[in-house]
Amino acid sequence: MRVASLFGAAGASGKGGNFVETMISKARRNEVISVVDDMRMSPTYTRDAAEAVKKALESGLPYGVYHAANEGACTWFEFAREIFKLTAMEANLKPIKTSQLHQRAKRPQNSALASTKLPKYGIRMRRWEEALKDYLIEKGYIR
């Protein structure tokens, strides 16, 4: 089961939390928030990924590689913009290019995953925007 660009209640301990929490923290501190607008990915709520894995195991799917990602794709900048739209937070959000980050590890420009095989077995992933909204409700950022 392949997943990517995860966000969830527990966060990623090795990465210092998750992107959503980082964006909200930076906005609360009135920081300038620079986010890449040329890398596409599929934001995926950990709750949805876990549910897909559980259903896949219970269904006894044939052996193979499956993508469990929320439906749709966006850039990291578009993801950040949606976070601020849903929370109605004021943020000083600026788009930047990946080349401006000067990262050691080269990242793919498009790491979006499409969950094309799971629906054939009745396992559907919802849109990332809907999943993000539920995450923000769960965390108490919106009602």
C-alpha positions in Angstrom: 0.0 0.0 0.0 1.6 3.3 -1.1 0.6 6.6 0.7 2.1 10.0 0.4 1.8 13.6 1.6 0.1 12.5 4.8 -1.5 14.8 7.4 -3.2 13.5 10.6 -3.9 14.0 14.2 -0.7 12.4 15.5 1.7 14.2 13.1 5.0 12.8 11.9 7.4 12.7 14.9 10.4 12.5 12.6 9.4 15.6 10.7 8.2 17.7 13.5 4.4 17.4 13.0 2.6 17.8 9.8 2.2 20.5 7.1 -1.2 21.6 8.2 -0.1 22.3 11.8 3.0 24.0 10.5 1.0 26.3 8.3 -1.4 27.2 11.1 1.5 27.8 13.6 3.3 30.1 11.2 0.1 32.1 10.4 -0.5 32.5 14.2 3.0 33.9 14.5 2.4 36.3 11.6 5.3 34.8 9.7 5.9 35.1 6.0 5.0 31.7 4.8 6.8 30.6 1.6 5.4 27.4 0.0 6.4 25.8 -3.2 3.9 26.1 -6.1 5.6 23.8 -8.6 5.5 20.5 -6.8 2.2 18.5 -7.1 1.1 15.9 -4.6 -2.0 14.2 -3.2 -2.7 15.4 0.3 -3.9 12.3 2.3 -5.6 12.2 5.7 -4.1 9.5 7.7 -7.5 8.4 8.9 -8.6 7.8 5.3 -5.4 5.9 4.5 -5.8 3.7 7.5 -9.4 3.0 6.7 -8.5 2.0 3.1 -5.7 -0.3 4.4 -8.2 -1.9 6.9 -10.8 -2.4 4.2 -8.2 -3.8 1.8 -7.0 -6.3 4.4 -10.5 -7.3 5.3 -11.4 -7.8 1.7 -8.4 -10.0 0.9 -7.4 -8.1 -2.2 -5.1 -9.8 -4.6 -1.4 -9.3 -4.1 -0.1 -6.1 -5.7 0.7 -2.5 -5.2 -2.1 -0.2 -4.3 -2.2 3.6 -3.9 -4.3 4.8 -0.9 -4.4 8.6 -1.4 -7.2 11.0 -1.2 -8.7 11.9 -4.6 -7.2 14.8 -6.5 -3.9 16.6 -6.5 -2.6 20.1 -5.9 0.6 22.0 -5.2 1.8 22.5 -1.7 1.0 26.2 -2.2 -2.6 25.3 -3.2 -2.9 23.0 -0.2 -1.7 25.8 2.2 -4.1 28.3 0.5 -7.0 25.8 1.2 -6.0 25.5 4.8 -6.2 29.2 5.3 -9.5 29.5 3.3 -11.2 26.8 5.5 -9.9 28.2 8.8 -10.6 31.8 7.7 -7.1 32.7 8.9 -5.1 35.7 7.7 -1.8 34.5 6.3 1.1 36.1 4.6 1.4 33.2 2.0 3.9 33.5 -0.8 4.5 31.1 -3.7 8.1 30.1 -4.4 9.8 27.6 -6.7 11.4 24.4 -5.5 14.8 25.6 -6.7 14.6 28.4 -4.1 14.7 25.9 -1.2 18.2 24.6 -1.9 17.4 21.1 -0.7 20.0 18.5 -0.7 17.7 15.7 -1.7 16.0 16.2 -5.1 12.3 15.8 -5.0 10.0 14.9 -7.9 7.9 17.7 -9.4 4.9 15.4 -9.4 4.4 12.9 -6.6 0.6 12.7 -6.8 -0.8 9.3 -6.4 -4.1 8.1 -8.0 -6.0 5.4 -6.2 -7.1 3.6 -9.4 -7.1 0.0 -8.3 -8.9 0.3 -4.9 -12.2 1.4 -6.4 -12.3 -1.8 -8.5 -12.8 -3.5 -5.2 -15.3 -1.1 -3.8 -12.8 1.0 -1.8 -13.1 4.7 -2.6 -11.0 7.6 -1.4 -12.7 10.9 -1.0 -11.4 14.3 -2.2 -8.5 15.8 -0.3 -10.5 19.0 0.3 -13.2 17.1 2.1 -10.6 15.2 4.1 -8.8 18.4 5.1 -12.1 20.0 6.3 -12.8 16.9 8.5 -9.2 17.1 9.9 -9.6 20.8 10.7 -12.9 20.0 12.5 -11.3 17.1 14.4 -8.5 19.4 15.6 -11.0 22.1 16.6 -9.9 24.8 14.1 -13.4 25.0 12.4 -16.9 23.8 13.2 
